[in-house]
C-alpha cells in the first residue's frame, strides 16, 4: 500500500507584500482618523461658537413690558439653540436702562421714540406702536389742533414722559399756565370723572395692541353721553416736523365695535417702541438676533398684547433711528443660502482638515511608515547570483540560478506596483539583471560546447547495473 506524501504547508506571503499591506492599512487608518478628528473639531467649534456670546439687555422695572419681553427673548434663544445668551439687567425705570445702554454697559435696550435716544443706538425691530387718542365729552368735537391747545388736557400715559411729549407736539411752552392746562391724569381714572373735574380733553397714549383688547372704551361709549374720538388733521405735518412722531391710523371700530368708534378710519399721531442694539454689535450677531425675533414673533408676544405685531426696523438711511447693518442685511434678504448659514463651519472644517491631515501625513512619512526597499538593494542580490554563475558545472545548476534571477525580477515588478519597492536605483537594477542574464546564457552555451568529463566509476556502475 502506497503512502500519500504529506501536503506541504502553504508558503508564507512575501515579506515585501506584508509591508505594502501594512502601509496601506496605515494610510486607511490615518485617513479615517483625519475625518473623525475634523468632524469632532467642527462639532466642538460649533458648540464653542454657540455658547460664546453673552448680550446684556438693559430693562426698566421687573414687571414692566421691557423686562417681560427680554425674558421671553431669553427663552426663545434657548429654545432655538442659539449661540446668543441674554443677561437681563433690571433698572428702576426705562430712563435709567437707556442710561446704562448709553454708557455701553448693555448691548440691548428698548426705547420709545420720544425718549432721549443714545447716539449709538441702532434699531433691530419695531416692537409696538403707541397711538395718541384725543378724546372729548360726547357731542363736543375738537375741530383743530389750535383749538386743542387752548383746552385743559388730562394725559393718560407713561408718567412725565407722556406729558412732556404732548406739550412738545402741541408746541405748548413750559410755563405755570401750561402746567395747569396739561396735567398727568391719576392712574385708572375714568374718562367721565376727568371730564367732570374740568378737563375739556383727554389725550390717551396707549399701545395699539392694548387698545384693541381694552373693553373699557366700549363700556364708556355705551354710557350716557359717551365720548368723542377726534382726529389730528395735522398728523402728517407733525410727523414731518418731529422725526420721533409717526403718522398713524385708527381703524374703524378699533376702540368700540358697538357703537363703532371710530365709525371710519381716523388720522392721528403715534410713537414707536424699538428694540435697539449698540452700533458696534457684530453684523453676524445682529443678523442672527433679527432672524430669531422675526421667525418667532408669536412666542415673543406678551399676554397684554405688547410686541404682538413685531415689524422690521426701518432700513432707510433717513429713518429716525437707522437699522443696524446686521438687521438690515436680514430684512432686505431673509432667504439665506446654505453657504451663508454654514460658511463659518465650512471654513473651520477646511482649516481643521488641512492641519490634521498634514500632521498625520508627517507622522506616516517620518515615523510609522515602513519604507520600501530600494531597487538598487535588489541589484545586489542579482550580482550575488552572477558571482555563482561562473562556478556552475551543469545546466541544472544554471536553471536554478535562472529561476532565482526571474524571482528577483518578479519581486521587483510587483513591489514597484504595490509600493514595497521604490524606483530608487532602478537603472542599476536593470543593468545588473541584464548582465547576469547574459552571463547565464554565455555559461549555458559554454557547458553545451564543453560538457564536463564523465567519471569512470560512474560509467562502470551504470554498466554493471545494466
PLY file of the C-alpha trace (Angstrom):
ply
format ascii 1.0
element vertex 466
property float x
property float y
property float z
element edge 465
property int vertex1
property int vertex2
end_header
0.00 0.00 0.00
1.46 3.29 -1.04
1.53 6.13 1.48
0.40 9.54 0.34
3.03 12.23 0.52
2.24 14.88 3.16
0.83 18.11 1.77
3.48 20.83 2.07
2.47 23.84 4.20
1.40 26.92 2.26
4.24 29.25 1.53
4.22 32.41 3.67
3.45 35.65 1.85
6.48 37.58 0.68
7.83 39.99 3.26
7.50 42.99 0.96
3.81 42.19 0.26
3.24 42.27 4.02
4.99 45.64 4.15
2.74 47.02 1.42
-0.38 45.79 3.21
0.84 47.36 6.44
1.42 50.71 4.74
-1.98 50.61 3.07
-3.61 49.84 6.41
-1.81 52.80 7.98
-2.97 55.11 5.19
-6.58 53.96 5.62
-6.34 54.33 9.42
-4.84 57.82 9.26
-7.44 58.88 6.68
-10.27 57.72 8.94
-8.69 59.45 11.94
-8.34 62.66 9.91
-12.04 62.62 9.00
-13.13 61.77 12.55
-10.95 64.42 14.20
-12.05 67.03 11.64
-15.71 66.25 12.38
-15.00 66.43 16.12
-13.22 69.77 15.66
-16.11 71.24 13.67
-18.65 69.94 16.18
-16.62 71.31 19.08
-16.15 74.62 17.29
-19.87 74.86 16.68
-20.59 74.20 20.36
-18.00 76.78 21.35
-19.41 79.39 18.97
-22.97 78.72 20.06
-22.08 79.45 23.67
-19.58 82.18 23.10
-21.58 85.41 23.13
-23.43 86.94 26.07
-25.57 90.05 25.49
-26.57 92.35 28.32
-30.18 93.54 27.96
-30.92 96.71 29.97
-34.58 96.93 31.02
-36.75 99.01 33.32
-38.70 97.75 36.30
-39.00 93.99 36.69
-42.76 93.91 35.96
-42.61 96.30 33.01
-43.10 95.28 29.38
-39.39 95.69 28.60
-38.34 93.18 31.27
-41.08 90.74 30.28
-40.11 90.94 26.62
-36.45 90.39 27.49
-37.41 87.28 29.48
-39.41 85.98 26.51
-36.50 86.62 24.16
-34.12 84.82 26.52
-36.38 81.75 26.44
-36.71 81.85 22.65
-32.93 81.99 22.22
-32.51 78.92 24.41
-35.28 77.02 22.64
-33.68 77.74 19.27
-30.24 76.54 20.48
-28.77 79.89 19.55
-25.19 80.74 20.41
-26.52 84.01 21.84
-27.39 84.30 25.51
-29.02 87.17 27.40
-28.14 88.67 30.74
-31.11 90.80 31.80
-30.08 93.90 33.76
-33.10 95.46 35.55
-33.26 99.17 36.41
-35.74 101.27 38.43
-37.16 102.68 35.18
-36.56 102.72 31.46
-34.75 106.07 31.58
-32.01 104.53 33.68
-31.96 101.47 31.45
-31.24 103.74 28.47
-28.55 105.50 30.52
-26.92 102.11 31.10
-27.15 101.43 27.36
-25.67 104.86 26.62
-22.67 104.05 28.85
-22.13 100.92 26.72
-22.78 98.74 29.74
-25.54 96.96 27.80
-25.81 95.64 24.26
-29.63 95.81 24.00
-32.42 98.07 25.22
-35.99 99.06 24.39
-36.95 102.68 23.88
-39.93 104.75 22.85
-39.08 107.21 20.13
-39.87 110.25 22.31
-37.09 109.24 24.72
-33.57 110.64 24.67
-32.06 108.37 22.04
-28.45 107.25 22.66
-26.34 108.23 19.64
-25.00 104.69 19.18
-28.45 103.05 19.17
-29.32 101.06 16.06
-32.76 99.55 15.51
-33.32 95.79 15.28
-37.13 95.69 15.24
-40.29 97.71 15.86
-41.98 96.02 18.81
-45.05 98.19 19.33
-46.91 101.34 18.30
-48.37 103.82 20.75
-51.39 105.70 19.43
-52.35 109.22 20.53
-56.12 109.29 21.14
-57.71 112.71 21.55
-60.96 112.28 23.49
-63.60 114.86 24.34
-67.04 114.67 26.02
-69.78 113.17 23.85
-71.04 115.58 21.21
-68.21 118.12 21.80
-65.91 117.70 18.87
-62.46 119.36 18.79
-62.13 120.78 15.31
-58.42 121.59 15.09
-55.04 121.36 16.78
-55.20 125.06 17.56
-58.46 124.57 19.44
-56.95 121.63 21.35
-54.03 123.77 22.54
-56.42 126.13 24.34
-58.16 123.39 26.30
-57.37 121.91 29.68
-55.95 118.47 28.90
-55.56 115.35 31.02
-52.85 112.99 29.77
-53.15 109.24 30.26
-49.84 107.59 29.58
-46.34 106.81 30.75
-45.81 109.38 33.52
-43.99 112.64 32.90
-42.65 111.41 29.56
-46.11 111.44 28.03
-46.91 114.90 29.44
-43.64 116.25 28.03
-44.41 114.65 24.67
-47.89 116.22 24.49
-46.53 119.67 25.33
-43.82 119.28 22.70
-46.18 118.02 19.99
-48.70 120.78 20.70
-45.88 123.32 20.97
-47.01 124.48 24.39
-44.14 126.30 26.06
-43.15 125.42 29.61
-44.88 127.86 31.90
-47.05 127.79 35.03
-50.10 128.18 32.81
-49.01 125.27 30.63
-48.51 123.12 33.69
-52.08 123.83 34.72
-53.54 123.17 31.28
-51.66 119.91 30.56
-51.61 117.54 33.52
-50.93 113.90 34.17
-54.17 112.08 34.98
-54.24 109.88 38.08
-53.91 106.20 37.21
-57.12 104.29 36.36
-59.31 107.43 36.47
-62.42 107.00 34.25
-62.93 109.46 31.38
-66.23 110.72 32.71
-64.64 111.70 36.03
-61.85 113.55 34.22
-64.40 115.42 32.13
-66.48 116.15 35.20
-63.43 117.54 37.03
-62.93 120.28 34.45
-60.80 118.74 31.70
-62.08 119.56 28.22
-59.97 116.91 26.55
-58.24 113.68 27.44
-55.19 112.54 25.49
-54.53 108.84 25.94
-51.21 107.45 24.73
-51.52 103.66 24.72
-50.16 100.59 22.98
-52.15 99.81 19.85
-52.30 96.15 20.88
-53.74 97.10 24.28
-56.35 99.43 22.79
-57.73 96.56 20.72
-58.09 94.37 23.81
-59.28 97.07 26.20
-63.08 96.82 26.64
-63.27 99.94 28.81
-63.60 102.21 25.77
-66.69 100.32 24.62
-68.12 100.46 28.15
-67.59 104.25 28.32
-69.10 104.65 24.85
-72.31 102.94 25.96
-72.77 105.16 28.97
-74.96 108.23 28.85
-73.13 110.85 26.83
-70.17 108.65 25.97
-67.12 110.34 24.43
-65.92 111.64 21.07
-62.72 110.47 19.39
-61.16 113.38 17.49
-58.78 113.16 14.53
-55.47 115.01 14.37
-55.70 116.51 10.94
-52.14 117.82 11.15
-50.73 114.32 11.73
-48.70 114.28 8.51
-47.24 117.72 9.18
-46.33 116.80 12.76
-44.65 113.56 11.60
-42.53 115.55 9.14
-41.67 118.19 11.71
-40.80 115.80 14.53
-38.96 112.66 13.35
-39.80 110.84 16.59
-43.50 111.05 15.73
-45.09 108.61 13.32
-48.24 109.11 11.30
-50.83 106.55 12.43
-54.37 105.47 11.57
-57.10 104.37 13.97
-59.07 101.74 12.11
-62.85 101.54 12.11
-64.27 100.10 15.36
-60.84 99.83 16.96
-61.96 101.33 20.29
-65.51 100.04 20.24
-67.41 97.78 17.91
-70.86 98.73 19.20
-71.22 101.64 18.87
-68.45 101.74 16.26
-65.67 104.11 17.38
-64.39 105.42 15.16
-67.08 104.90 12.54
-64.46 105.45 9.82
-60.67 105.45 9.65
-59.20 108.36 11.55
-55.79 110.05 11.31
-53.67 110.57 14.38
-50.06 110.53 15.50
-48.11 107.97 17.45
-44.80 106.73 18.80
-42.86 103.54 18.25
-41.21 101.14 20.67
-37.94 99.91 19.24
-35.54 97.16 20.20
-32.13 98.77 19.76
-28.58 97.45 19.80
-25.18 99.05 20.08
-23.78 100.17 16.74
-20.60 98.19 17.45
-22.51 94.89 17.74
-21.09 92.47 15.12
-23.16 92.20 11.97
-23.47 88.42 12.30
-24.78 88.77 15.85
-27.37 91.38 14.92
-28.43 89.37 11.87
-28.91 86.19 13.90
-30.81 88.09 16.59
-33.07 89.70 13.99
-33.71 86.33 12.34
-34.73 84.68 15.60
-37.00 87.62 16.51
-38.79 87.71 13.15
-39.14 83.92 12.94
-40.56 83.60 16.48
-42.99 86.53 16.72
-45.79 84.51 18.28
-43.54 83.28 21.11
-42.37 86.84 21.90
-45.80 88.45 22.27
-46.77 89.36 25.85
-50.12 88.43 27.35
-51.26 92.08 27.36
-50.56 92.34 23.63
-47.22 94.14 23.75
-44.97 93.04 20.86
-47.79 91.02 19.30
-47.15 92.56 15.87
-43.37 92.88 15.55
-42.33 94.73 12.41
-38.98 95.06 10.63
-36.90 98.10 11.54
-36.89 100.99 9.08
-33.91 100.42 6.77
-33.99 103.80 5.01
-30.97 105.99 5.66
-33.21 108.89 6.71
-35.01 106.83 9.38
-35.25 108.40 12.85
-33.17 105.53 14.27
-31.38 103.74 11.47
-31.42 99.97 11.37
-28.37 98.01 12.46
-26.50 96.75 9.36
-26.96 93.16 10.54
-30.72 93.59 10.90
-30.92 95.42 7.56
-28.99 92.58 5.93
-31.54 90.06 7.14
-34.57 92.29 6.47
-33.52 93.02 2.90
-32.67 89.38 2.14
-34.22 86.92 4.55
-33.53 83.89 2.34
-30.10 82.74 3.40
-28.31 80.20 1.24
-26.59 77.12 2.56
-23.23 78.87 2.19
-24.49 81.92 4.12
-25.68 79.80 7.03
-22.79 77.37 7.26
-19.82 79.17 5.70
-18.13 79.62 9.09
-18.38 75.89 9.81
-17.13 75.04 6.31
-14.09 77.32 6.67
-13.38 75.84 10.10
-13.72 72.33 8.67
-11.37 73.10 5.76
-8.76 74.55 8.10
-9.05 71.63 10.54
-8.84 69.09 7.70
-5.70 70.76 6.34
-3.94 70.92 9.70
-4.91 67.45 10.93
-4.20 65.87 7.54
-0.75 67.49 7.43
0.08 66.22 10.92
-0.93 62.62 10.12
0.88 62.74 6.79
4.06 63.81 8.57
3.64 61.06 11.20
3.17 58.47 8.46
6.08 59.68 6.36
8.58 60.12 9.18
7.61 57.61 11.90
5.17 54.79 11.23
5.58 54.13 7.51
7.64 51.08 6.60
9.97 52.39 3.89
10.00 50.40 0.60
13.12 48.51 -0.42
15.17 50.32 -2.99
15.62 48.72 -6.38
19.37 49.18 -6.02
19.29 46.81 -2.99
17.75 44.09 -5.15
20.55 44.71 -7.65
22.97 43.47 -5.00
21.16 40.13 -4.83
21.34 39.88 -8.62
25.09 40.46 -8.60
25.38 37.70 -5.97
23.74 35.31 -8.45
26.20 36.50 -11.07
29.13 35.52 -8.88
27.75 31.99 -8.59
27.26 31.59 -12.35
30.97 31.04 -13.10
31.07 28.16 -10.60
28.09 26.36 -12.17
29.17 22.94 -13.57
25.91 21.76 -15.08
22.84 23.03 -16.88
20.61 22.08 -13.94
22.56 24.42 -11.69
22.19 27.21 -14.25
18.43 26.59 -14.39
18.24 27.08 -10.62
20.17 30.34 -10.88
17.89 31.41 -13.75
14.83 30.76 -11.57
16.34 32.83 -8.72
17.03 35.68 -11.14
13.46 35.64 -12.51
12.07 35.53 -8.96
14.00 38.69 -8.07
12.71 40.35 -11.26
9.13 39.34 -10.44
9.55 40.66 -6.88
10.80 43.99 -8.25
7.89 44.36 -10.70
5.26 43.51 -8.06
6.99 45.71 -5.49
7.06 48.68 -7.84
3.33 48.22 -8.36
2.30 47.89 -4.71
4.85 50.35 -3.31
7.02 47.88 -1.39
9.91 48.60 -3.78
10.96 52.11 -4.75
12.35 53.12 -8.11
15.49 54.41 -6.47
18.40 52.67 -8.24
16.14 51.13 -10.88
18.70 51.75 -13.62
21.32 49.87 -11.60
18.87 47.01 -11.12
18.14 46.81 -14.84
21.82 46.88 -15.71
22.63 44.14 -13.16
19.75 41.97 -14.35
20.78 42.19 -17.98
24.40 41.49 -17.09
23.66 38.35 -15.04
21.10 37.13 -17.58
23.72 37.36 -20.29
26.28 35.63 -18.09
23.91 32.70 -17.55
23.28 32.46 -21.28
27.02 32.51 -22.04
27.75 29.91 -19.34
24.97 27.70 -20.71
26.48 27.84 -24.22
29.91 27.09 -22.83
28.68 23.98 -20.98
26.94 22.76 -24.13
30.14 23.09 -26.15
32.41 21.74 -23.41
30.46 19.19 -21.35
32.26 18.08 -18.18
34.22 14.75 -18.37
32.36 11.63 -17.24
33.69 9.89 -14.11
34.88 6.25 -14.95
33.48 4.85 -11.74
30.11 6.19 -12.61
30.29 4.54 -16.03
31.25 1.14 -14.54
28.40 1.33 -12.07
25.95 2.19 -14.78
27.26 -0.66 -16.93
27.07 -3.08 -14.09
23.60 -2.08 -13.27
22.64 -2.54 -16.86
0 1
1 2
2 3
3 4
4 5
5 6
6 7
7 8
8 9
9 10
10 11
11 12
12 13
13 14
14 15
15 16
16 17
17 18
18 19
19 20
20 21
21 22
22 23
23 24
24 25
25 26
26 27
27 28
28 29
29 30
30 31
31 32
32 33
33 34
34 35
35 36
36 37
37 38
38 39
39 40
40 41
41 42
42 43
43 44
44 45
45 46
46 47
47 48
48 49
49 50
50 51
51 52
52 53
53 54
54 55
55 56
56 57
57 58
58 59
59 60
60 61
61 62
62 63
63 64
64 65
65 66
66 67
67 68
68 69
69 70
70 71
71 72
72 73
73 74
74 75
75 76
76 77
77 78
78 79
79 80
80 81
81 82
82 83
83 84
84 85
85 86
86 87
87 88
88 89
89 90
90 91
91 92
92 93
93 94
94 95
95 96
96 97
97 98
98 99
99 100
100 101
101 102
102 103
103 104
104 105
105 106
106 107
107 108
108 109
109 110
110 111
111 112
112 113
113 114
114 115
115 116
116 117
117 118
118 119
119 120
120 121
121 122
122 123
123 124
124 125
125 126
126 127
127 128
128 129
129 130
130 131
131 132
132 133
133 134
134 135
135 136
136 137
137 138
138 139
139 140
140 141
141 142
142 143
143 144
144 145
145 146
146 147
147 148
148 149
149 150
150 151
151 152
152 153
153 154
154 155
155 156
156 157
157 158
158 159
159 160
160 161
161 162
162 163
163 164
164 165
165 166
166 167
167 168
168 169
169 170
170 171
171 172
172 173
173 174
174 175
175 176
176 177
177 178
178 179
179 180
180 181
181 182
182 183
183 184
184 185
185 186
186 187
187 188
188 189
189 190
190 191
191 192
192 193
193 194
194 195
195 196
196 197
197 198
198 199
199 200
200 201
201 202
202 203
203 204
204 205
205 206
206 207
207 208
208 209
209 210
210 211
211 212
212 213
213 214
214 215
215 216
216 217
217 218
218 219
219 220
220 221
221 222
222 223
223 224
224 225
225 226
226 227
227 228
228 229
229 230
230 231
231 232
232 233
233 234
234 235
235 236
236 237
237 238
238 239
239 240
240 241
241 242
242 243
243 244
244 245
245 246
246 247
247 248
248 249
249 250
250 251
251 252
252 253
253 254
254 255
255 256
256 257
257 258
258 259
259 260
260 261
261 262
262 263
263 264
264 265
265 266
266 267
267 268
268 269
269 270
270 271
271 272
272 273
273 274
274 275
275 276
276 277
277 278
278 279
279 280
280 281
281 282
282 283
283 284
284 285
285 286
286 287
287 288
288 289
289 290
290 291
291 292
292 293
293 294
294 295
295 296
296 297
297 298
298 299
299 300
300 301
301 302
302 303
303 304
304 305
305 306
306 307
307 308
308 309
309 310
310 311
311 312
312 313
313 314
314 315
315 316
316 317
317 318
318 319
319 320
320 321
321 322
322 323
323 324
324 325
325 326
326 327
327 328
328 329
329 330
330 331
331 332
332 333
333 334
334 335
335 336
336 337
337 338
338 339
339 340
340 341
341 342
342 343
343 344
344 345
345 346
346 347
347 348
348 349
349 350
350 351
351 352
352 353
353 354
354 355
355 356
356 357
357 358
358 359
359 360
360 361
361 362
362 363
363 364
364 365
365 366
366 367
367 368
368 369
369 370
370 371
371 372
372 373
373 374
374 375
375 376
376 377
377 378
378 379
379 380
380 381
381 382
382 383
383 384
384 385
385 386
386 387
387 388
388 389
389 390
390 391
391 392
392 393
393 394
394 395
395 396
396 397
397 398
398 399
399 400
400 401
401 402
402 403
403 404
404 405
405 406
406 407
407 408
408 409
409 410
410 411
411 412
412 413
413 414
414 415
415 416
416 417
417 418
418 419
419 420
420 421
421 422
422 423
423 424
424 425
425 426
426 427
427 428
428 429
429 430
430 431
431 432
432 433
433 434
434 435
435 436
436 437
437 438
438 439
439 440
440 441
441 442
442 443
443 444
444 445
445 446
446 447
447 448
448 449
449 450
450 451
451 452
452 453
453 454
454 455
455 456
456 457
457 458
458 459
459 460
460 461
461 462
462 463
463 464
464 465
